[in-house]
């Protein structure tokens, strides 16, 4: 069995485990949405196609801080959430899942060149999964109060670095230029 396949199976199992551990602690809309997101990620890891080219260590390094900040934010969120932040978190999770499902076999955690996806939410913005991530982090900040405002403020520039690293790699795909011209906005239409 190739090493990439073993890695994907191991990573998928860990995502399922994290989702189930969260449900053991408490069953609420936030925990259920995280479990659903983890399950979708696990399935995509098991089904994803081969990399056309892996990102460089610098591109991976540019992506890691945004992953760590989002994970830290999710882990520091309070146990009890008001209804408003819960609804916002579930909407953000749904956005991320929608984007991931359309990525399908092109799903990746770290920058890698895979087949270009131009359908679904990718018709409107180039990185719709990050829209979902930002919404989830904003919901965590709302649930946490003023002490949680650091997360969205820190995450935005880190996502900019991650997106630039990914687009540097994707820019080598033959259809990327035409896609980037047609879909001008990376995350928020009219803004960036």
N, C-alpha and C positions, 0 to 999 in steps of 0.2 A: 504494500500500500504506500503510495507516495506521501512524502512528509507533509505536503500542503493539505492533503485529505485528512491525515491524522490531526493536524493542527485545527482544521475546521470542525472536526467532530469534537475535539476537546473543548474548543471555544464555545461551540453550540451547547454542549452539556453544561458548561459553567453558566451560560445565560439562562438556561432552564432552571438550574439550581438557584440562582439569585432570585428569579421570579417566584419560585416556590417558597423560598425562605422568607420573602417579604409577605407572602400570604399567610405564613404561619404566625407572623407577628400580629397581624390584624387584617381583616377583610373590610376594605372601604374602597370607594371609587379610585383613589390615587393608587393604592396597592394593586388593584385589579388591572388598571390601565398599564402599570409598569410590568405586571406579569404578562399581559397580552403583548406588549412591545418586546419583551425578552423572548417570548415564544416566536414571534415573527422573525426576530433577528436570528434565532437558532435555526429556524427552517431555512432562511436565506443563506446562512453559512453552510448548511448541508447541501444546498442546491446550487450554490454559486459556480459560475464558470471559471475557467482558468484565467489567470492574469495574462494580459498581453505584455505587460511590463510592470515590475514592482517600482514603487517610488524610491527615491534616494533616501539615505539616512537623514538628510536635511529636511526633505519633504515630510518624512515621518515625524521628525522632531518638531516641525512647525504645527503638526496636527495634534500632538499629544497634550499640550496645555489646555486646549479647549475641552478635550475629553475629561481631563482631570478636574477642571473647574466645574463642569456640569455634574460629574459624579459626586464631587464634594458637596455641591449645592443640594443634590437629591438626598444625600446621606444626612445632611444637617437640617433638613426640613422637619418641622414639628410633627409629633405623633397625631395630634388632633388638628384638623383643618376646618376653617369656616367653609360654607357652601361655595362662595364666590371663587376662592382660589382652587377648590376642587374641580369646579366646572372648567375653569381656565386650564388646569393641568390636563384634564381629560381631553379637551379640545386640542391642546398641543400634542398630546400623545397620538390622537387620531390623525393629526396632520403628518407627524413623523411616520406612522405606520403606512398611511396612504402613499407617501413618497417612497418608502422602502419597498412596498409591494410593486410599484412600478419599476423600481430599479431591478428587482428580480435577481437574475443571475449575475448582474453587474454590481451587486452590493459589495461594499468594502468598508472596513473600519478605518484603515489607514490609506493614504493616497496610493493608488495603483491604477494603471491604465487598463480599463476593461471596455467592453462594448458601450458605445454612446447611447443614452436613453433620451428620447425627445418627445415622449408621449406622457399623458396624464398631467400631473402638476408641473412636469418639466417643460411643458409648452409655455408656461407663464413666467417661471423663474428657474434659474439654473441650479439652485440648491434648496429645494423646498423642504428637505428633511431638517435643515438648520432653522427654518422658520418654526417648525414644531419644537425643536430643542430650545430656541429662545423663548417661546411661549411657556414651555414647561418650567424653565428657569425663572421667568417672570412670576409664574404662579407660586413657585417655592419662595421667592422673595416676598410676595404678597402675604403668604401664609406665615412667614417668619417675622415680618414687620420690618422696621427700619434697619435692624441688624442684618437683614438678608439682602439689602440693596446693593451690596458689594458685588454679588454674583453677576447680574446682568451687565453692570458697568465694566467688570473685568472680562466677561465672556465675549462681548462684541468685538473688541480689537483682536482677541485670540481667534475668533471665527474668521475675521478678515485674513489673518495670517494663514489659517488652514485652507480657506477657499483659494487664496492665491497660490499656495503650494499645489493644491489639486488641479487648478486650472493651468498651471505651468506644465504639468504632466499631460492633462487632457488636450492641451493645445497642440500636441504632436499628432493627434488623431486626424485623419484626412477630412472628416466632416465637421470638426470642431469650429473652424472659422465661420462657416455658414450658419451653424447653430447659434454661436455667440452673437452674430449679427442679428439674427431673427429673434433671439431671446436676450434682450439687452440687460435685463435686471438679474442680478445674482441672487438677492434675497427678498428685497422689498420693491415692488414696482414703483417707479417714480423717485426712489430714494437711492438705492444702490443695488 
